[in-house]
Amino acid sequence: MLGQQLDQLGLVTNLTFREDSVVPNTFLLRFDSLCAEKRSLRLTAGAARIMWLYLTQFLFPEATCLTVPVIKNGLTADQLPIVSAITVEEYPGEILEIIALSSLQGWELRFSRTAGNDLWVCMDQILRSTPMDKALFPR
């Protein structure tokens, strides 16, 4: 991971999350960049779960104690993310930054806390309705 290129996407808007119809067991994180360009990032199911967990920790810290054991107990070796590290930081002005690293590439993007709330809701609904995740997200 040393020396890998980090695609710095900056402040983004209109975040959406959906299943990838082309690659099984992956999801697309879609957004608009400041120059109004539509972009997509592909996440494995494991990486999506980890990102959802980090967003939960930042946006709903009181729910984290309920969420962490479910995620940790539910991940099996074949579901581990290709993305090897995801971090979420909060900056002044209620801006969240996500940095994701893999063995080949990495990316960084920032968005408002409000956009983060909307993204979390979308991720939560989709991950709960995905068959492979029903055991991880009990109703």
SVG drawing of the C-alpha trace seen along z (x, -y; Angstrom):
<svg xmlns="http://www.w3.org/2000/svg" viewBox="-37 -25 43 43">
<polyline fill="none" stroke="black" stroke-width="0.4" points="0.0,0.0 3.0,-2.3 3.3,-4.5 -0.1,-3.7 -2.1,-6.4 -5.0,-7.9 -7.8,-9.3 -8.7,-12.4 -12.3,-13.1 -12.9,-16.0 -16.4,-17.2 -19.2,-15.2 -23.0,-15.4 -26.0,-13.2 -24.6,-10.1 -26.4,-6.9 -25.7,-3.2 -27.1,-0.2 -26.3,3.3 -24.0,3.6 -26.0,5.4 -22.8,6.4 -20.5,7.8 -22.1,10.2 -21.7,9.5 -20.6,5.9 -22.2,2.5 -21.9,-0.9 -21.4,-4.1 -22.5,-6.8 -22.1,-10.6 -21.6,-13.9 -18.3,-15.7 -18.0,-19.4 -17.7,-19.7 -21.1,-17.9 -19.5,-14.7 -21.3,-11.5 -18.9,-9.0 -19.2,-5.4 -17.0,-3.4 -17.3,0.3 -17.3,1.9 -17.3,5.5 -20.0,6.6 -17.4,6.7 -16.1,3.2 -19.7,1.9 -20.4,3.5 -17.3,1.9 -18.2,-1.5 -21.7,-1.2 -20.3,-0.4 -17.9,-3.4 -20.8,-5.7 -22.9,-4.2 -20.1,-5.0 -19.9,-8.7 -23.6,-9.3 -25.3,-7.1 -22.7,-6.4 -25.3,-5.1 -26.2,-2.3 -22.6,-1.2 -22.6,1.2 -25.4,3.1 -23.9,3.1 -20.3,4.0 -20.8,7.5 -23.2,8.4 -20.8,7.3 -17.7,8.9 -19.5,12.2 -21.0,12.3 -17.9,11.8 -16.4,15.0 -13.1,15.3 -14.7,15.4 -16.5,12.1 -13.5,10.0 -13.3,6.8 -10.9,6.3 -10.6,2.8 -8.0,3.4 -8.6,0.2 -11.4,-2.3 -11.2,-5.3 -13.8,-7.9 -12.9,-11.3 -15.0,-14.3 -13.9,-17.8 -15.2,-21.2 -18.3,-22.3 -19.9,-18.8 -17.9,-17.3 -17.1,-13.6 -14.2,-12.2 -13.8,-8.6 -10.5,-7.1 -10.5,-3.6 -7.3,-1.7 -6.8,1.5 -3.7,3.2 -4.1,1.5 -5.7,-1.9 -7.3,-4.1 -9.8,-6.9 -10.8,-9.8 -14.1,-11.7 -15.8,-14.2 -19.5,-14.9 -21.8,-16.7 -23.1,-15.0 -26.6,-15.3 -25.5,-13.5 -23.9,-10.9 -27.2,-10.4 -28.9,-9.9 -26.2,-7.5 -26.4,-5.5 -30.2,-5.0 -29.8,-3.9 -26.9,-1.5 -28.9,-0.1 -32.0,0.6 -30.0,2.3 -27.7,4.3 -30.6,5.6 -32.5,6.7 -29.5,8.4 -29.8,12.2 -26.2,12.7 -26.7,10.2 -29.9,11.3 -28.0,13.1 -25.9,10.0 -28.8,7.6 -31.6,9.2 -35.0,7.5"/>
</svg>
